[in-house]
Amino acid sequence: MEPALFTAMLFATLVAGTPLIIAALGELVAERSGVLNLGVEGMMAVGAVTAFAVCHESGSAVAGMLAAALAGIAMAAVFAVLTLALVANQVACGLALTIFGVGLAAFVGRPWEAASLGAQPAMPIPLLAELPVLGPALFSHQWPVYLSWALLAAVLVLLTRSRAGLVLRAVGEAPDAAHAIGHPVLRVRCLAVLFGGAMAGIAGAFLSVFHTPLWAEGMVAGKGWIAVALVVFASWRPLRVMAGAYLFGGVMVAQLFLQASGLQIELPAQFLSALPYLATILVLVLISRNRQTVRLNAPASMGRPWRADA
C-alpha cells in the first residue's frame, strides 16, 4: 500500500470513529451506573439537527456543539424521569426515545434540508503534524477529534482513579448496598444518564457540523446503535471502546474506498454499505456465545428498576 493511501485511510478511520467514541463513552458511563439507555440514536439525531441549526444561524461551531449537548441532555432528562422517577421499563423507554428523537429531528430539520455549512478548518498540532506518514493522519484533525481523546482520558480517570467513579460503579453493581451506606443512587444514575445524553448530542453535532457539514434526514444512519453495541463489545472498558470505535470506523472507510477505487469487485454496492452493520451483528453474536464473560464484565444491576424503599 502506498504511503499516501495509508495516510488517507488512517485519517478517515479516525474521523469515522470519532462520533462512535463520544457516543459510546456516554453510554458506557450510563450503563456503569446500572441504566441501559437504548435511545442513543434518537439523541444523536436531535443533537445533529440542533447543532446544524445553531451553527447555521450563528456561524459558531462551538455554539452548535454546546446547543447539541443541551439538546441531548433534554432528551436524556425525559428518559431519566420515565425510568428513574417513574420506574418504567428501560428497554421500552430507550426504544421509544430513539423513535421519538429520529422523528423529531426529521420534523425540526425540514427548514435546513437545502442548507449547508462551510468546512470547518483543521487544527494541526505543531511539529507532530509534520511527521512523515503518521503526522498528517494523526495530528492534522479538526478539534472534536482531539476532544474525543480528552473525553476518553477523562472517563478513564473518572472510572479508575476517582472516588466519584468508585461510587458510580458501586451504584451500578449493588444499588441497595450503595444506598444503605448513604450514596444517592437515583442522583448518581440521573447524572450518568444526562452525561450520556450530552455525549450523544455532541456525537450527532460532529456528524452534521464537521464530518459532513449539512443536515439530511437519516444522516445518523444507525451509528447510535453501533455505539450501544460498542459498549458491550468493549466489555464496558473505555480503552476498548476507543479500539472498537476505530475498528468499526475502519470498516466504514474500507467500504467507501472499495466503492471509489473502481476495482472490479463482484459484490453489490448495497452489500459494501452494509458491512459496518454486519460487522456489528457478527461481533455481538460472537460475544453473546460466551455468556460468562458478559456476566463478569457487565454491571450487575444494569437495566433493573430500583426504588429507594425496595
C-alpha positions as protocol buffer text, in pm:
chain_id: "A"
residue {
  index: 1
  type: MET
  ca { x: 0 y: 0 z: 0 }
}
residue {
  index: 2
  type: GLU
  ca { x: 130 y: 342 z: -95 }
}
residue {
  index: 3
  type: PRO
  ca { x: 211 y: 575 z: 199 }
}
residue {
  index: 4
  type: ALA
  ca { x: -31 y: 842 z: 72 }
}
residue {
  index: 5
  type: LEU
  ca { x: -317 y: 592 z: 55 }
}
residue {
  index: 6
  type: PHE
  ca { x: -234 y: 456 z: 401 }
}
residue {
  index: 7
  type: THR
  ca { x: -230 y: 811 z: 543 }
}
residue {
  index: 8
  type: ALA
  ca { x: -564 y: 892 z: 381 }
}
residue {
  index: 9
  type: MET
  ca { x: -729 y: 573 z: 510 }
}
residue {
  index: 10
  type: LEU
  ca { x: -593 y: 617 z: 863 }
}
residue {
  index: 11
  type: PHE
  ca { x: -704 y: 981 z: 866 }
}
residue {
  index: 12
  type: ALA
  ca { x: -1055 y: 884 z: 750 }
}
residue {
  index: 13
  type: THR
  ca { x: -1071 y: 599 z: 1003 }
}
residue {
  index: 14
  type: LEU
  ca { x: -1007 y: 836 z: 1293 }
}
residue {
  index: 15
  type: VAL
  ca { x: -1270 y: 1077 z: 1164 }
}
residue {
  index: 16
  type: ALA
  ca { x: -1527 y: 799 z: 1118 }
}
residue {
  index: 17
  type: GLY
  ca { x: -1458 y: 659 z: 1463 }
}
residue {
  index: 18
  type: THR
  ca { x: -1484 y: 992 z: 1648 }
}
residue {
  index: 19
  type: PRO
  ca { x: -1868 y: 1009 z: 1684 }
}
residue {
  index: 20
  type: LEU
  ca { x: -1870 y: 642 z: 1787 }
}
residue {
  index: 21
  type: ILE
  ca { x: -1615 y: 707 z: 2063 }
}
residue {
  index: 22
  type: ILE
  ca { x: -1801 y: 1007 z: 2200 }
}
residue {
  index: 23
  type: ALA
  ca { x: -2145 y: 845 z: 2196 }
}
residue {
  index: 24
  type: ALA
  ca { x: -2016 y: 512 z: 2331 }
}
residue {
  index: 25
  type: LEU
  ca { x: -1832 y: 680 z: 2620 }
}
residue {
  index: 26
  type: GLY
  ca { x: -2156 y: 847 z: 2728 }
}
residue {
  index: 27
  type: GLU
  ca { x: -2346 y: 519 z: 2707 }
}
residue {
  index: 28
  type: LEU
  ca { x: -2066 y: 340 z: 2895 }
}
residue {
  index: 29
  type: VAL
  ca { x: -2095 y: 581 z: 3189 }
}
residue {
  index: 30
  type: ALA
  ca { x: -2474 y: 541 z: 3193 }
}
residue {
  index: 31
  type: GLU
  ca { x: -2452 y: 162 z: 3185 }
}
residue {
  index: 32
  type: ARG
  ca { x: -2183 y: 157 z: 3453 }
}
residue {
  index: 33
  type: SER
  ca { x: -2438 y: 327 z: 3678 }
}
residue {
  index: 34
  type: GLY
  ca { x: -2687 y: 49 z: 3606 }
}
residue {
  index: 35
  type: VAL
  ca { x: -2904 y: 225 z: 3344 }
}
residue {
  index: 36
  type: LEU
  ca { x: -2949 y: 84 z: 2995 }
}
residue {
  index: 37
  type: ASN
  ca { x: -3038 y: 367 z: 2756 }
}
residue {
  index: 38
  type: LEU
  ca { x: -3112 y: 245 z: 2403 }
}
residue {
  index: 39
  type: GLY
  ca { x: -3208 y: 594 z: 2288 }
}
residue {
  index: 40
  type: VAL
  ca { x: -2859 y: 694 z: 2168 }
}
residue {
  index: 41
  type: GLU
  ca { x: -2967 y: 700 z: 1803 }
}
residue {
  index: 42
  type: GLY
  ca { x: -3251 y: 944 z: 1875 }
}
residue {
  index: 43
  type: MET
  ca { x: -3036 y: 1169 z: 2093 }
}
residue {
  index: 44
  type: MET
  ca { x: -2767 y: 1181 z: 1825 }
}
residue {
  index: 45
  type: ALA
  ca { x: -3026 y: 1277 z: 1562 }
}
residue {
  index: 46
  type: VAL
  ca { x: -3163 y: 1560 z: 1778 }
}
residue {
  index: 47
  type: GLY
  ca { x: -2810 y: 1675 z: 1857 }
}
residue {
  index: 48
  type: ALA
  ca { x: -2720 y: 1675 z: 1488 }
}
residue {
  index: 49
  type: VAL
  ca { x: -3012 y: 1890 z: 1377 }
}
residue {
  index: 50
  type: THR
  ca { x: -2976 y: 2125 z: 1676 }
}
residue {
  index: 51
  type: ALA
  ca { x: -2605 y: 2179 z: 1614 }
}
residue {
  index: 52
  type: PHE
  ca { x: -2658 y: 2238 z: 1244 }
}
residue {
  index: 53
  type: ALA
  ca { x: -2938 y: 2489 z: 1301 }
}
residue {
  index: 54
  type: VAL
  ca { x: -2748 y: 2684 z: 1567 }
}
residue {
  index: 55
  type: CYS
  ca { x: -2424 y: 2681 z: 1368 }
}
residue {
  index: 56
  type: HIS
  ca { x: -2604 y: 2788 z: 1050 }
}
residue {
  index: 57
  type: GLU
  ca { x: -2774 y: 3081 z: 1224 }
}
residue {
  index: 58
  type: SER
  ca { x: -2486 y: 3190 z: 1449 }
}
residue {
  index: 59
  type: GLY
  ca { x: -2184 y: 3089 z: 1244 }
}
residue {
  index: 60
  type: SER
  ca { x: -2021 y: 2934 z: 1551 }
}
residue {
  index: 61
  type: ALA
  ca { x: -1936 y: 2564 z: 1559 }
}
residue {
  index: 62
  type: VAL
  ca { x: -1871 y: 2583 z: 1933 }
}
residue {
  index: 63
  type: ALA
  ca { x: -2220 y: 2724 z: 1992 }
}
residue {
  index: 64
  type: GLY
  ca { x: -2360 y: 2443 z: 1780 }
}
residue {
  index: 65
  type: MET
  ca { x: -2178 y: 2179 z: 1984 }
}
residue {
  index: 66
  type: LEU
  ca { x: -2296 y: 2331 z: 2314 }
}
residue {
  index: 67
  type: ALA
  ca { x: -2654 y: 2350 z: 2188 }
}
residue {
  index: 68
  type: ALA
  ca { x: -2634 y: 1987 z: 2077 }
}
residue {
  index: 69
  type: ALA
  ca { x: -2511 y: 1885 z: 2422 }
}
residue {
  index: 70
  type: LEU
  ca { x: -2804 y: 2068 z: 2584 }
}
residue {
  index: 71
  type: ALA
  ca { x: -3048 y: 1906 z: 2340 }
}
residue {
  index: 72
  type: GLY
  ca { x: -2905 y: 1565 z: 2426 }
}
residue {
  index: 73
  type: ILE
  ca { x: -2937 y: 1641 z: 2796 }
}
residue {
  index: 74
  type: ALA
  ca { x: -3302 y: 1741 z: 2747 }
}
residue {
  index: 75
  type: MET
  ca { x: -3376 y: 1415 z: 2567 }
}
residue {
  index: 76
  type: ALA
  ca { x: -3191 y: 1216 z: 2833 }
}
residue {
  index: 77
  type: ALA
  ca { x: -3384 y: 1400 z: 3106 }
}
residue {
  index: 78
  type: VAL
  ca { x: -3710 y: 1268 z: 2962 }
}
residue {
  index: 79
  type: PHE
  ca { x: -3566 y: 917 z: 2973 }
}
residue {
  index: 80
  type: ALA
  ca { x: -3442 y: 970 z: 3330 }
}
residue {
  index: 81
  type: VAL
  ca { x: -3782 y: 1087 z: 3453 }
}
residue {
  index: 82
  type: LEU
  ca { x: -3955 y: 788 z: 3298 }
}
residue {
  index: 83
  type: THR
  ca { x: -3710 y: 519 z: 3406 }
}
residue {
  index: 84
  type: LEU
  ca { x: -3572 y: 652 z: 3735 }
}
residue {
  index: 85
  type: ALA
  ca { x: -3856 y: 856 z: 3882 }
}
residue {
  index: 86
  type: LEU
  ca { x: -4149 y: 657 z: 3739 }
}
residue {
  index: 87
  type: VAL
  ca { x: -3958 y: 325 z: 3721 }
}
residue {
  index: 88
  type: ALA
  ca { x: -4071 y: 249 z: 3366 }
}
residue {
  index: 89
  type: ASN
  ca { x: -3910 y: -27 z: 3161 }
}
residue {
  index: 90
  type: GLN
  ca { x: -3569 y: 95 z: 3042 }
}
residue {
  index: 91
  type: VAL
  ca { x: -3564 y: -102 z: 2716 }
}
residue {
  index: 92
  type: ALA
  ca { x: -3909 y: 17 z: 2609 }
}
residue {
  index: 93
  type: CYS
  ca { x: -3832 y: 379 z: 2702 }
}
residue {
  index: 94
  type: GLY
  ca { x: -3500 y: 368 z: 2518 }
}
residue {
  index: 95
  type: LEU
  ca { x: -3662 y: 237 z: 2200 }
}
residue {
  index: 96
  type: ALA
  ca { x: -3936 y: 500 z: 2229 }
}
residue {
  index: 97
  type: LEU
  ca { x: -3672 y: 770 z: 2276 }
}
residue {
  index: 98
  type: THR
  ca { x: -3497 y: 661 z: 1957 }
}
residue {
  index: 99
  type: ILE
  ca { x: -3820 y: 663 z: 1754 }
}
residue {
  index: 100
  type: PHE
  ca { x: -3922 y: 998 z: 1900 }
}
residue {
  index: 101
  type: GLY
  ca { x: -3579 y: 1156 z: 1851 }
}
residue {
  index: 102
  type: VAL
  ca { x: -3541 y: 1045 z: 1490 }
}
residue {
  index: 103
  type: GLY
  ca { x: -3891 y: 1169 z: 1406 }
}
residue {
  index: 104
  type: LEU
  ca { x: -3845 y: 1497 z: 1591 }
}
residue {
  index: 105
  type: ALA
  ca { x: -3513 y: 1562 z: 1417 }
}
residue {
  index: 106
  type: ALA
  ca { x: -3670 y: 1495 z: 1075 }
}
residue {
  index: 107
  type: PHE
  ca { x: -3955 y: 1735 z: 1151 }
}
residue {
  index: 108
  type: VAL
  ca { x: -3746 y: 2013 z: 1303 }
}
residue {
  index: 109
  type: GLY
  ca { x: -3478 y: 1987 z: 1036 }
}
residue {
  index: 110
  type: ARG
  ca { x: -3703 y: 2048 z: 734 }
}
residue {
  index: 111
  type: PRO
  ca { x: -3617 y: 2420 z: 700 }
}
residue {
  index: 112
  type: TRP
  ca { x: -3244 y: 2337 z: 683 }
}
residue {
  index: 113
  type: GLU
  ca { x: -3252 y: 2043 z: 441 }
}
residue {
  index: 114
  type: ALA
  ca { x: -3132 y: 2257 z: 149 }
}
residue {
  index: 115
  type: ALA
  ca { x: -2872 y: 2448 z: 355 }
}
residue {
  index: 116
  type: SER
  ca { x: -2506 y: 2370 z: 405 }
}
residue {
  index: 117
  type: LEU
  ca { x: -2215 y: 2492 z: 612 }
}
residue {
  index: 118
  type: GLY
  ca { x: -1861 y: 2576 z: 518 }
}
residue {
  index: 119
  type: ALA
  ca { x: -1597 y: 2318 z: 601 }
}
residue {
  index: 120
  type: GLN
  ca { x: -1453 y: 2363 z: 948 }
}
residue {
  index: 121
  type: PRO
  ca { x: -1075 y: 2419 z: 950 }
}
residue {
  index: 122
  type: ALA
  ca { x: -834 y: 2157 z: 1074 }
}
residue {
  index: 123
  type: MET
  ca { x: -608 y: 2225 z: 1372 }
}
residue {
  index: 124
  type: PRO
  ca { x: -269 y: 2063 z: 1304 }
}
residue {
  index: 125
  type: ILE
  ca { x: -56 y: 2006 z: 1612 }
}
residue {
  index: 126
  type: PRO
  ca { x: 278 y: 2186 z: 1560 }
}
residue {
  index: 127
  type: LEU
  ca { x: 577 y: 1960 z: 1491 }
}
residue {
  index: 128
  type: LEU
  ca { x: 377 y: 1638 z: 1530 }
}
residue {
  index: 129
  type: ALA
  ca { x: 170 y: 1710 z: 1218 }
}
residue {
  index: 130
  type: GLU
  ca { x: 495 y: 1733 z: 1018 }
}
residue {
  index: 131
  type: LEU
  ca { x: 597 y: 1374 z: 1089 }
}
residue {
  index: 132
  type: PRO
  ca { x: 606 y: 1160 z: 774 }
}
residue {
  index: 133
  type: VAL
  ca { x: 304 y: 936 z: 701 }
}
residue {
  index: 134
  type: LEU
  ca { x: 162 y: 932 z: 1057 }
}
residue {
  index: 135
  type: GLY
  ca { x: 178 y: 1307 z: 1120 }
}
residue {
  index: 136
  type: PRO
  ca { x: -94 y: 1410 z: 871 }
}
residue {
  index: 137
  type: ALA
  ca { x: -306 y: 1107 z: 967 }
}
residue {
  index: 138
  type: LEU
  ca { x: -298 y: 1151 z: 1346 }
}
residue {
  index: 139
  type: PHE
  ca { x: -227 y: 1516 z: 1420 }
}
residue {
  index: 140
  type: SER
  ca { x: -399 y: 1722 z: 1149 }
}
residue {
  index: 141
  type: HIS
  ca { x: -762 y: 1689 z: 1250 }
}
residue {
  index: 142
  type: GLN
  ca { x: -1047 y: 1918 z: 1347 }
}
residue {
  index: 143
  type: TRP
  ca { x: -1068 y: 1989 z: 1718 }
}
residue {
  index: 144
  type: PRO
  ca { x: -1354 y: 1745 z: 1802 }
}
residue {
  index: 145
  type: VAL
  ca { x: -1121 y: 1455 z: 1720 }
}
residue {
  index: 146
  type: TYR
  ca { x: -882 y: 1575 z: 1988 }
}
residue {
  index: 147
  type: LEU
  ca { x: -1182 y: 1635 z: 2215 }
}
residue {
  index: 148
  type: SER
  ca { x: -1275 y: 1267 z: 2183 }
}
residue {
  index: 149
  type: TRP
  ca { x: -928 y: 1171 z: 2308 }
}
residue {
  index: 150
  type: ALA
  ca { x: -961 y: 1410 z: 2601 }
}
residue {
  index: 151
  type: LEU
  ca { x: -1304 y: 1270 z: 2687 }
}
residue {
  index: 152
  type: LEU
  ca { x: -1164 y: 917 z: 2676 }
}
residue {
  index: 153
  type: ALA
  ca { x: -887 y: 1013 z: 2919 }
}
residue {
  index: 154
  type: ALA
  ca { x: -1138 y: 1191 z: 3147 }
}
residue {
  index: 155
  type: VAL
  ca { x: -1375 y: 892 z: 3159 }
}
residue {
  index: 156
  type: LEU
  ca { x: -1083 y: 655 z: 3219 }
}
residue {
  index: 157
  type: VAL
  ca { x: -960 y: 865 z: 3512 }
}
residue {
  index: 158
  type: LEU
  ca { x: -1316 y: 901 z: 3644 }
}
residue {
  index: 159
  type: LEU
  ca { x: -1381 y: 527 z: 3650 }
}
residue {
  index: 160
  type: THR
  ca { x: -1041 y: 408 z: 3773 }
}
residue {
  index: 161
  type: ARG
  ca { x: -880 y: 690 z: 3971 }
}
residue {
  index: 162
  type: SER
  ca { x: -1155 y: 887 z: 4143 }
}
residue {
  index: 163
  type: ARG
  ca { x: -1395 y: 849 z: 4432 }
}
residue {
  index: 164
  type: ALA
  ca { x: -1683 y: 956 z: 4207 }
}
residue {
  index: 165
  type: GLY
  ca { x: -1605 y: 668 z: 3973 }
}
residue {
  index: 166
  type: LEU
  ca { x: -1599 y: 426 z: 4263 }
}
residue {
  index: 167
  type: VAL
  ca { x: -1942 y: 547 z: 4372 }
}
residue {
  index: 168
  type: LEU
  ca { x: -2069 y: 519 z: 4015 }
}
residue {
  index: 169
  type: ARG
  ca { x: -1954 y: 160 z: 3987 }
}
residue {
  index: 170
  type: ALA
  ca { x: -2095 y: 75 z: 4330 }
}
residue {
  index: 171
  type: VAL
  ca { x: -2434 y: 211 z: 4226 }
}
residue {
  index: 172
  type: GLY
  ca { x: -2422 y: 1 z: 3911 }
}
residue {
  index: 173
  type: GLU
  ca { x: -2316 y: -318 z: 4085 }
}
residue {
  index: 174
  type: ALA
  ca { x: -2514 y: -309 z: 4410 }
}
residue {
  index: 175
  type: PRO
  ca { x: -2758 y: -15 z: 4440 }
}
residue {
  index: 176
  type: ASP
  ca { x: -2912 y: -145 z: 4763 }
}
residue {
  index: 177
  type: ALA
  ca { x: -2572 y: -162 z: 4933 }
}
residue {
  index: 178
  type: ALA
  ca { x: -2474 y: 179 z: 4796 }
}
residue {
  index: 179
  type: HIS
  ca { x: -2800 y: 327 z: 4925 }
}
residue {
  index: 180
  type: ALA
  ca { x: -2750 y: 162 z: 5264 }
}
residue {
  index: 181
  type: ILE
  ca { x: -2417 y: 338 z: 5316 }
}
residue {
  index: 182
  type: GLY
  ca { x: -2560 y: 674 z: 5216 }
}
residue {
  index: 183
  type: HIS
  ca { x: -2489 y: 717 z: 4845 }
}
residue {
  index: 184
  type: PRO
  ca { x: -2766 y: 892 z: 4646 }
}
residue {
  index: 185
  type: VAL
  ca { x: -2837 y: 615 z: 4394 }
}
residue {
  index: 186
  type: LEU
  ca { x: -3101 y: 797 z: 4189 }
}
residue {
  index: 187
  type: ARG
  ca { x: -2899 y: 1118 z: 4172 }
}
residue {
  index: 188
  type: VAL
  ca { x: -2588 y: 933 z: 4055 }
}
residue {
  index: 189
  type: ARG
  ca { x: -2785 y: 745 z: 3792 }
}
residue {
  index: 190
  type: CYS
  ca { x: -2959 y: 1060 z: 3675 }
}
residue {
  index: 191
  type: LEU
  ca { x: -2629 y: 1245 z: 3632 }
}
residue {
  index: 192
  type: ALA
  ca { x: -2484 y: 948 z: 3444 }
}
residue {
  index: 193
  type: VAL
  ca { x: -2783 y: 940 z: 3208 }
}
residue {
  index: 194
  type: LEU
  ca { x: -2760 y: 1316 z: 3149 }
}
residue {
  index: 195
  type: PHE
  ca { x: -2389 y: 1282 z: 3075 }
}
residue {
  index: 196
  type: GLY
  ca { x: -2470 y: 1010 z: 2824 }
}
residue {
  index: 197
  type: GLY
  ca { x: -2726 y: 1241 z: 2661 }
}
residue {
  index: 198
  type: ALA
  ca { x: -2473 y: 1523 z: 2634 }
}
residue {
  index: 199
  type: MET
  ca { x: -2219 y: 1290 z: 2472 }
}
residue {
  index: 200
  type: ALA
  ca { x: -2476 y: 1160 z: 2225 }
}
residue {
  index: 201
  type: GLY
  ca { x: -2569 y: 1517 z: 2133 }
}
residue {
  index: 202
  type: ILE
  ca { x: -2205 y: 1611 z: 2077 }
}
residue {
  index: 203
  type: ALA
  ca { x: -2154 y: 1299 z: 1863 }
}
residue {
  index: 204
  type: GLY
  ca { x: -2450 y: 1397 z: 1649 }
}
residue {
  index: 205
  type: ALA
  ca { x: -2317 y: 1752 z: 1622 }
}
residue {
  index: 206
  type: PHE
  ca { x: -1988 y: 1621 z: 1489 }
}
residue {
  index: 207
  type: LEU
  ca { x: -2173 y: 1446 z: 1206 }
}
residue {
  index: 208
  type: SER
  ca { x: -2370 y: 1750 z: 1089 }
}
residue {
  index: 209
  type: VAL
  ca { x: -2118 y: 2029 z: 1151 }
}
residue {
  index: 210
  type: PHE
  ca { x: -1774 y: 1872 z: 1098 }
}
residue {
  index: 211
  type: HIS
  ca { x: -1795 y: 1535 z: 922 }
}
residue {
  index: 212
  type: THR
  ca { x: -2048 y: 1627 z: 654 }
}
residue {
  index: 213
  type: PRO
  ca { x: -2144 y: 1995 z: 707 }
}
residue {
  index: 214
  type: LEU
  ca { x: -2509 y: 1961 z: 612 }
}
residue {
  index: 215
  type: TRP
  ca { x: -2835 y: 1828 z: 753 }
}
residue {
  index: 216
  type: ALA
  ca { x: -3016 y: 1538 z: 592 }
}
residue {
  index: 217
  type: GLU
  ca { x: -3286 y: 1318 z: 738 }
}
residue {
  index: 218
  type: GLY
  ca { x: -3141 y: 984 z: 846 }
}
residue {
  index: 219
  type: MET
  ca { x: -2781 y: 1105 z: 843 }
}
residue {
  index: 220
  type: VAL
  ca { x: -2705 y: 933 z: 1176 }
}
residue {
  index: 221
  type: ALA
  ca { x: -2775 y: 608 z: 988 }
}
residue {
  index: 222
  type: GLY
  ca { x: -2753 y: 361 z: 1274 }
}
residue {
  index: 223
  type: LYS
  ca { x: -2436 y: 495 z: 1433 }
}
residue {
  index: 224
  type: GLY
  ca { x: -2619 y: 525 z: 1764 }
}
residue {
  index: 225
  type: TRP
  ca { x: -2691 y: 153 z: 1760 }
}
residue {
  index: 226
  type: ILE
  ca { x: -2328 y: 80 z: 1676 }
}
residue {
  index: 227
  type: ALA
  ca { x: -2226 y: 291 z: 1978 }
}
residue {
  index: 228
  type: VAL
  ca { x: -2456 y: 88 z: 2204 }
}
residue {
  index: 229
  type: ALA
  ca { x: -2315 y: -237 z: 2066 }
}
residue {
  index: 230
  type: LEU
  ca { x: -1965 y: -98 z: 2102 }
}
residue {
  index: 231
  type: VAL
  ca { x: -2003 y: -72 z: 2480 }
}
residue {
  index: 232
  type: VAL
  ca { x: -2080 y: -444 z: 2500 }
}
residue {
  index: 233
  type: PHE
  ca { x: -1805 y: -522 z: 2251 }
}
residue {
  index: 234
  type: ALA
  ca { x: -1561 y: -327 z: 2472 }
}
residue {
  index: 235
  type: SER
  ca { x: -1672 y: -510 z: 2788 }
}
residue {
  index: 236
  type: TRP
  ca { x: -1753 y: -173 z: 2948 }
}
residue {
  index: 237
  type: ARG
  ca { x: -1388 y: -59 z: 2934 }
}
residue {
  index: 238
  type: PRO
  ca { x: -1301 y: 286 z: 2792 }
}
residue {
  index: 239
  type: LEU
  ca { x: -978 y: 190 z: 2613 }
}
residue {
  index: 240
  type: ARG
  ca { x: -1153 y: -96 z: 2435 }
}
residue {
  index: 241
  type: VAL
  ca { x: -1425 y: 148 z: 2333 }
}
residue {
  index: 242
  type: MET
  ca { x: -1161 y: 351 z: 2151 }
}
residue {
  index: 243
  type: ALA
  ca { x: -1014 y: 43 z: 1982 }
}
residue {
  index: 244
  type: GLY
  ca { x: -1358 y: -84 z: 1882 }
}
residue {
  index: 245
  type: ALA
  ca { x: -1469 y: 256 z: 1750 }
}
residue {
  index: 246
  type: TYR
  ca { x: -1166 y: 280 z: 1523 }
}
residue {
  index: 247
  type: LEU
  ca { x: -1219 y: -81 z: 1415 }
}
residue {
  index: 248
  type: PHE
  ca { x: -1575 y: -5 z: 1306 }
}
residue {
  index: 249
  type: GLY
  ca { x: -1458 y: 326 z: 1160 }
}
residue {
  index: 250
  type: GLY
  ca { x: -1201 y: 135 z: 958 }
}
residue {
  index: 251
  type: VAL
  ca { x: -1472 y: -96 z: 822 }
}
residue {
  index: 252
  type: MET
  ca { x: -1679 y: 206 z: 717 }
}
residue {
  index: 253
  type: VAL
  ca { x: -1382 y: 368 z: 548 }
}
residue {
  index: 254
  type: ALA
  ca { x: -1277 y: 45 z: 378 }
}
residue {
  index: 255
  type: GLN
  ca { x: -1613 y: 2 z: 209 }
}
residue {
  index: 256
  type: LEU
  ca { x: -1605 y: 364 z: 88 }
}
residue {
  index: 257
  type: PHE
  ca { x: -1254 y: 323 z: -53 }
}
residue {
  index: 258
  type: LEU
  ca { x: -1355 y: -1 z: -225 }
}
residue {
  index: 259
  type: GLN
  ca { x: -1654 y: 168 z: -387 }
}
residue {
  index: 260
  type: ALA
  ca { x: -1444 y: 464 z: -501 }
}
residue {
  index: 261
  type: SER
  ca { x: -1145 y: 260 z: -618 }
}
residue {
  index: 262
  type: GLY
  ca { x: -1303 y: 142 z: -941 }
}
residue {
  index: 263
  type: LEU
  ca { x: -1189 y: -214 z: -879 }
}
residue {
  index: 264
  type: GLN
  ca { x: -1397 y: -484 z: -1040 }
}
residue {
  index: 265
  type: ILE
  ca { x: -1546 y: -635 z: -725 }
}
residue {
  index: 266
  type: GLU
  ca { x: -1822 y: -889 z: -776 }
}
residue {
  index: 267
  type: LEU
  ca { x: -2023 y: -753 z: -483 }
}
residue {
  index: 268
  type: PRO
  ca { x: -2321 y: -517 z: -492 }
}
residue {
  index: 269
  type: ALA
  ca { x: -2270 y: -167 z: -353 }
}
residue {
  index: 270
  type: GLN
  ca { x: -2552 y: -225 z: -105 }
}
residue {
  index: 271
  type: PHE
  ca { x: -2360 y: -515 z: 50 }
}
residue {
  index: 272
  type: LEU
  ca { x: -2048 y: -300 z: 89 }
}
residue {
  index: 273
  type: SER
  ca { x: -2256 y: -25 z: 253 }
}
residue {
  index: 274
  type: ALA
  ca { x: -2397 y: -281 z: 497 }
}
residue {
  index: 275
  type: LEU
  ca { x: -2053 y: -408 z: 604 }
}
residue {
  index: 276
  type: PRO
  ca { x: -2023 y: -193 z: 923 }
}
residue {
  index: 277
  type: TYR
  ca { x: -2363 y: -314 z: 1046 }
}
residue {
  index: 278
  type: LEU
  ca { x: -2293 y: -676 z: 951 }
}
residue {
  index: 279
  type: ALA
  ca { x: -1968 y: -648 z: 1146 }
}
residue {
  index: 280
  type: THR
  ca { x: -2163 y: -516 z: 1445 }
}
residue {
  index: 281
  type: ILE
  ca { x: -2404 y: -809 z: 1435 }
}
residue {
  index: 282
  type: LEU
  ca { x: -2120 y: -1059 z: 1395 }
}
residue {
  index: 283
  type: VAL
  ca { x: -1930 y: -917 z: 1693 }
}
residue {
  index: 284
  type: LEU
  ca { x: -2240 y: -924 z: 1915 }
}
residue {
  index: 285
  type: VAL
  ca { x: -2314 y: -1284 z: 1817 }
}
residue {
  index: 286
  type: LEU
  ca { x: -1957 y: -1389 z: 1897 }
}
residue {
  index: 287
  type: ILE
  ca { x: -1965 y: -1209 z: 2233 }
}
residue {
  index: 288
  type: SER
  ca { x: -2305 y: -1348 z: 2333 }
}
residue {
  index: 289
  type: ARG
  ca { x: -2179 y: -1704 z: 2283 }
}
residue {
  index: 290
  type: ASN
  ca { x: -1967 y: -1667 z: 2597 }
}
residue {
  index: 291
  type: ARG
  ca { x: -2229 y: -1559 z: 2849 }
}
residue {
  index: 292
  type: GLN
  ca { x: -1995 y: -1599 z: 3143 }
}
residue {
  index: 293
  type: THR
  ca { x: -1764 y: -1327 z: 3009 }
}
residue {
  index: 294
  type: VAL
  ca { x: -2060 y: -1092 z: 2967 }
}
residue {
  index: 295
  type: ARG
  ca { x: -2180 y: -1161 z: 3322 }
}
residue {
  index: 296
  type: LEU
  ca { x: -1834 y: -1099 z: 3467 }
}
residue {
  index: 297
  type: ASN
  ca { x: -1794 y: -760 z: 3297 }
}
residue {
  index: 298
  type: ALA
  ca { x: -2148 y: -622 z: 3279 }
}
residue {
  index: 299
  type: PRO
  ca { x: -2275 y: -411 z: 3573 }
}
residue {
  index: 300
  type: ALA
  ca { x: -2479 y: -645 z: 3791 }
}
residue {
  index: 301
  type: SER
  ca { x: -2786 y: -420 z: 3816 }
}
residue {
  index: 302
  type: MET
  ca { x: -2788 y: -289 z: 3458 }
}
residue {
  index: 303
  type: GLY
  ca { x: -3139 y: -247 z: 3324 }
}
residue {
  index: 304
  type: ARG
  ca { x: -3307 y: -341 z: 3652 }
}
residue {
  index: 305
  type: PRO
  ca { x: -3555 y: -97 z: 3808 }
}
residue {
  index: 306
  type: TRP
  ca { x: -3472 y: 27 z: 4156 }
}
residue {
  index: 307
  type: ARG
  ca { x: -3661 y: 210 z: 4429 }
}
residue {
  index: 308
  type: ALA
  ca { x: -3522 y: 356 z: 4749 }
}
residue {
  index: 309
  type: ASP
  ca { x: -3774 y: 164 z: 4957 }
}
residue {
  index: 310
  type: ALA
  ca { x: -3709 y: -168 z: 4778 }
}
